[in-house]
Amino acid sequence: MRRADLLALTGVTEQGFSALAHRNALPFSRKPGQSKTWTDYPASDLLRLDLAIACSQLGHTKVQAAGLVRGGFPDLAAAARRSRANDEIYFGIVGFGDRHREAGAESATATVSFVGSAGSIFRQIQAYTARTSDTLFSLVLINVSQRLRELKERAQQRPNGPALLLELEDAWLEEEQ
């Protein structure tokens, strides 16, 4: 998809996108030989950017959000490919460690992402805490299936909506190079 579609579907401005790229806060890598302005983006990049936006809206810095998505997206895509049509897929951001206070704010000492169904994420967290003896500090679940449905609704409103919808159907099949 064209950059204009990527930006329109996520609500990111040209200036905002350039700032994210400049700060290394995009949740995907620029492909070799890819132009800075005129290029096609796979639908998986749209999902990555939308998910990073969701993470930053929930309190993570843009750089942290991009890192969480970069690290978790391959597992997220694999979980989505294994899922059944009606399954809801979540991206879980979990803070572990001892609480500590700095200037009145609480934070976790480690942040880890988990993917899958809500039940699967809870089982993964239990296994992680049993293995590491870390304490669960915070948990945020983002319903990626719902976010994808919302992206598809927005895509229908674009002049090239049918083509965008076809691209979005295969978003989980694409792998970052």
N, C-alpha and C positions, 0 to 999 in steps of 0.2 A: 504494500500500500504506500501511497505517497505520504510525504511528511505532513502535508496539509491535512490529510485524513487522520493521521496519528495524533496530531495536535488537536483537531476538532473533536475527536472522540474522547480524548482525555481532558480537554479543557485547558491544556497547557498553551501558553502564548509562545510566539517565536523567541522573544527575549528570555522567557523562562526556560525554554528548551536549551538555548545557547548557554545560559548561566549554568544549568545542570551539567551540560557537556564540559564546560570550562572547569567546573569544580569536581569533575570525575564522579558526579552523582547520578549518572544515568545507570539504570539497572541492566544494561546490556553493553556490549563492546561494539565499537565502530569496526565494521568489517574492512579487511585490507582493500585499498583502492576506493573506498566509499567516500563520496563527496560529502562535504560538510552541510550542504543545503539541498541539492537535487539528488535524491536517492529513493529507492524503494526499501521499505521496512517490512519484515515478516510480521504476521499477526502475533507471533509469540513476543515480539518487542512491544507491541501494543499492550498485551497482558502484563508484561513485566513492568512497564511504565505505570499502568493503572494500579497495579499492586503496590508499587513503591509509593505512589501518591497516597494510597490508603494507609500505608505504614506511617508515612510522615504526618498524616492527619491525626494519627493516634499517638503522636508525641515523639516519634523518633526523628532525628535530624535527617535531612535529605540524603546525606552520605551514608548514615547508618541504614536507612531504608533501602537504598540501592544495594548495599552490601548484603543485607538480609535476603533480598530478592535474588540477587546474583547467586548466592550460595544455595538458596532453597528451591529455585525454579526447576532445575533438572529433576529433583525428587517430586516436585509438584506435578510436572508434566507426566512423569512416569505413573504417579498415582491416578491422575486423570485418565490416562490411557487404559489402566487396569480396571477402572470403575465401570459400573453399569450406568445406563442412560439416565436413570432417575436419582443417582447418588449425588449428594452435595459434597463438594470437595472444599476443604478449609486449609488455610495457611495459618499456622499457630506460631505466635511469637511469645516465647517463654523466658522469663527472667529467673535466674537461679542464684543462690548464694545468700550470704548473710545480709540483712538490712544494715545500711549505714546512713547516717544523716549528714548532709552537707548543706549548710545555709537553709535548714528547714525542709529540704527535699529528700525523699527516700529513693533509692535506686538499687538495682540488682548488680551483682558483680560479674555475671555472665548472661548473655542473651543468645538463645538458641532457637532455630526455627524447626518446626515439625509440620508435616503435611499429611493429608488424607481425610477420612471421615472424622467427625468429632470423636467418636468412640476410639478410633485408631490413634488419634493424637493423644488421648488420655492414656492409652496403653503404652505408647511410646514414652510419654513423660514418666510413667511408673517405672518402666525399664531403665530409663536414664537415671532417675533418682536412686534406684536400687544399685546401679553400677557405680555411681559417683558419690553417693551420700549427700548430694547437694540438696538444699531446701528450695522448694518452689516459692518464688517471690511474687511473680505476676504472670498472668496469662491473657492473651488477646487472641481471639479467633476471627479471621476474616473469611467470609463466605465467598470464595473465588467463583463458584458456580453462579451465584447471584450477580457478582460484578460482571461476569461474562455475558449473562443475559441482558444486563443494562447496557453494555457496550453494543450488543446486537441491536437493541432497540434504538440506540443513537445512530448506528450505522444505517438503519432503514431510512432515516431522515436525510441522509446524504444523497446527492445527485447520483452517485455511483453505488448506491446502497446494495443492490443485488450482488455486485462483484465483491464488495466488502464482506457481505454475509458469507459468501462462499469461502473467502479467505479465513474468516473466523471459525468456520467449521473444522478447519485443519490446523488450528493454532497449536494444539497439543502435539501434533506430529512433527513440528519443527524443532530442531535442536540448534542451540547456539554453537557457532563454529569456534 
